[in-house]
Amino acid sequence: MPGFFFPHNNMAELNGKEDCKLAEGKIHKKKQKAFGADLKNYLKCMVPHIESGIKTSNSRNVLLSAEEVIQWSHSLEKLLASQSGQGVFREFLKSEFSEENIEFWLACEDYKKTKSDHLHGKAERIYEEFVQSDAIKQINIDYQMREATAKKAQDPTHASFDEAQKTVYILMERDSYPRFLKSKAYLNLLNQLQTSTSK
């Protein structure tokens, strides 16, 4: 069962709960039903924390609210700006076998914050993982962009992956994102949060 991706410090509250541990295992082809079940388990873990309003040491509320989930429907940008949104959208993309798109987009966001002396190593890793023609998580870009990105990665700057990242973003925005908003997973999550808030 795939788990939701959150930085460790944001999920510290869940560490003590036995039933909230996310199982690791081989990647299986998941259907929408399985994704719904994962989301249901995730919500079971999160709802008690939502109700108690537990906050992290930096006083940011870790947990989902109906308002935040509604914000995700305003734009892909708002969805990706939310740590929780990234996790839920990533699970949806896994169910469609296209999680490489968000993984590449996140890798590019991280790359832009990299110190100049570490650019070369990160550029090489991103290129090998997502861009080269036999990459394990190859992104869907055309031959010309693949070649142009390869050249930029050899002499890396902070903007080396900008064009490819923009292409992948547009692909998600036009293709996966509208389906995500209509998915049972998203609608059930929103409904469950609205129900728990109104209690």
C-alpha positions as CSV (number, residue, x, y, z in Angstrom):
1,M,0.0,0.0,0.0
2,P,1.6,3.3,-1.0
3,G,2.0,5.9,1.7
4,F,1.5,9.7,1.6
5,F,4.7,11.7,1.2
6,F,5.2,14.2,4.0
7,P,8.5,15.4,5.5
8,H,9.2,13.5,8.7
9,N,8.8,16.5,10.9
10,N,5.3,17.1,9.7
11,M,4.2,13.6,10.5
12,A,5.9,13.3,13.9
13,E,2.5,13.2,15.6
14,L,1.6,9.9,13.9
15,N,4.7,8.0,14.9
16,G,3.2,6.6,18.0
17,K,0.1,5.1,16.3
18,E,0.5,1.5,15.3
19,D,-2.5,1.5,13.0
20,C,-1.2,4.6,11.2
21,K,2.1,3.1,10.1
22,L,2.3,3.0,6.3
23,A,3.3,-0.4,5.0
24,E,6.3,-0.7,2.6
25,G,6.4,-3.2,-0.1
26,K,6.6,-3.9,-3.8
27,I,4.9,-1.5,-6.2
28,H,1.6,-3.0,-7.3
29,K,-0.8,-1.8,-10.0
30,K,-3.4,0.1,-8.1
31,K,-7.0,0.7,-9.1
32,Q,-9.0,3.6,-7.9
33,K,-10.7,1.5,-5.3
34,A,-7.3,0.7,-3.7
35,F,-6.4,4.4,-3.7
36,G,-9.8,5.2,-2.0
37,A,-8.9,2.6,0.7
38,D,-5.5,4.2,1.2
39,L,-7.1,7.6,1.6
40,K,-9.7,6.2,4.0
41,N,-6.9,4.8,6.3
42,Y,-5.0,8.1,6.0
43,L,-8.1,10.0,7.1
44,K,-8.6,7.7,10.0
45,C,-5.1,8.6,11.2
46,M,-5.6,12.3,10.5
47,V,-9.1,13.0,11.8
48,P,-8.3,12.7,15.6
49,H,-5.4,15.2,15.0
50,I,-7.7,17.5,13.1
51,E,-10.1,17.6,16.0
52,S,-7.5,18.1,18.6
53,G,-5.8,20.8,16.6
54,I,-2.3,19.5,17.3
55,K,0.4,21.8,16.0
56,T,4.0,21.3,15.2
57,S,6.9,22.9,17.0
58,N,6.9,25.7,14.5
59,S,3.2,26.4,15.2
60,R,2.0,25.4,11.8
61,N,-1.1,23.3,11.6
62,V,0.0,20.1,10.0
63,L,-3.4,18.7,9.3
64,L,-5.9,19.0,6.6
65,S,-9.0,21.3,6.8
66,A,-11.9,21.4,4.4
67,E,-10.9,25.0,3.5
68,E,-7.4,23.9,2.4
69,V,-8.8,21.0,0.4
70,I,-11.3,23.4,-1.3
71,Q,-8.3,25.7,-2.1
72,W,-6.8,22.9,-4.1
73,S,-9.7,23.1,-6.6
74,H,-8.8,26.7,-7.4
75,S,-5.6,25.9,-9.3
76,L,-2.9,23.4,-9.7
77,E,-0.5,26.0,-8.2
78,K,-2.5,26.1,-5.0
79,L,-2.6,22.3,-4.8
80,L,1.1,22.0,-5.2
81,A,1.8,24.8,-2.7
82,S,0.2,22.6,0.0
83,Q,2.4,19.8,1.4
84,S,-0.7,17.7,2.0
85,G,-2.0,18.5,-1.5
86,Q,1.3,17.3,-3.0
87,G,0.9,14.0,-1.1
88,V,-2.7,13.4,-2.1
89,F,-2.1,14.4,-5.7
90,R,0.9,12.2,-5.8
91,E,-1.2,9.2,-4.7
92,F,-3.7,10.0,-7.4
93,L,-0.9,10.1,-10.0
94,K,0.3,6.8,-8.8
95,S,-3.1,5.3,-9.4
96,E,-2.7,6.6,-13.0
97,F,0.9,5.5,-13.3
98,S,2.2,9.0,-13.9
99,E,3.7,9.9,-10.6
100,E,7.0,10.7,-12.4
101,N,5.4,14.1,-13.3
102,I,5.0,15.4,-9.8
103,E,8.3,13.8,-8.7
104,F,10.1,15.6,-11.5
105,W,8.4,18.9,-10.7
106,L,9.3,18.6,-7.0
107,A,12.9,17.6,-7.9
108,C,13.1,20.8,-10.0
109,E,11.7,22.9,-7.2
110,D,14.4,21.5,-4.9
111,Y,17.0,22.0,-7.6
112,K,16.3,25.7,-7.8
113,K,17.2,26.1,-4.1
114,T,20.5,24.2,-4.5
115,K,23.7,26.0,-3.7
116,S,25.8,26.6,-6.9
117,D,28.6,24.1,-5.9
118,H,26.1,21.3,-5.7
119,L,24.3,22.0,-8.9
120,H,26.3,19.6,-11.1
121,G,25.6,16.5,-9.0
122,K,21.9,17.3,-8.6
123,A,21.5,18.1,-12.3
124,E,23.1,14.8,-13.2
125,R,20.8,12.9,-10.9
126,I,17.7,14.6,-12.2
127,Y,18.8,14.0,-15.8
128,E,19.5,10.3,-15.2
129,E,16.3,9.7,-13.3
130,F,13.8,11.7,-15.4
131,V,15.1,13.0,-18.7
132,Q,17.4,10.6,-20.5
133,S,15.8,8.4,-23.0
134,D,16.1,5.2,-20.9
135,A,15.3,6.9,-17.5
136,I,13.5,4.8,-14.9
137,K,10.9,7.6,-14.4
138,Q,11.1,9.2,-17.8
139,I,8.9,12.3,-18.2
140,N,6.8,12.9,-21.3
141,I,8.7,15.6,-23.3
142,D,9.5,15.6,-27.0
143,Y,12.9,14.8,-28.5
144,Q,14.0,18.4,-29.0
145,M,13.3,19.3,-25.4
146,R,15.0,16.2,-24.2
147,E,18.1,17.1,-26.2
148,A,18.1,20.7,-25.1
149,T,17.6,19.7,-21.4
150,A,20.5,17.3,-21.7
151,K,22.8,20.1,-23.0
152,K,21.7,22.4,-20.2
153,A,22.3,19.7,-17.6
154,Q,25.9,19.3,-18.7
155,D,26.7,22.9,-17.8
156,P,24.1,23.4,-15.1
157,T,22.6,26.7,-13.9
158,H,19.5,27.1,-11.7
159,A,17.4,27.4,-14.8
160,S,18.6,24.2,-16.5
161,F,15.3,22.3,-16.1
162,D,12.9,25.3,-16.3
163,E,11.5,24.5,-19.8
164,A,11.1,20.8,-19.1
165,Q,9.5,21.6,-15.7
166,K,7.1,24.1,-17.3
167,T,6.1,21.5,-19.9
168,V,5.4,18.8,-17.3
169,Y,3.4,21.4,-15.2
170,I,1.2,22.2,-18.2
171,L,0.7,18.5,-18.9
172,M,-0.4,17.9,-15.3
173,E,-2.6,21.1,-15.3
174,R,-4.4,20.1,-18.5
175,D,-4.6,16.4,-18.1
176,S,-4.2,14.9,-14.6
177,Y,-5.4,17.8,-12.5
178,P,-9.0,18.0,-13.9
179,R,-9.4,14.3,-13.5
180,F,-8.1,14.6,-9.9
181,L,-10.8,17.2,-9.1
182,K,-13.5,14.8,-10.4
183,S,-12.1,11.7,-8.8
184,K,-13.9,9.9,-6.0
185,A,-10.7,10.2,-3.9
186,Y,-10.7,14.0,-3.9
187,L,-14.5,14.3,-3.5
188,N,-14.6,11.8,-0.7
189,L,-11.7,13.5,1.1
190,L,-13.5,16.8,0.9
191,N,-16.8,15.4,2.0
192,Q,-15.2,13.6,5.0
193,L,-13.4,16.7,6.1
194,Q,-16.5,18.8,5.8
195,T,-18.5,16.3,7.8
196,S,-15.9,16.1,10.6
197,T,-15.7,19.9,10.7
198,S,-19.5,20.3,11.0
199,K,-19.8,17.9,14.0
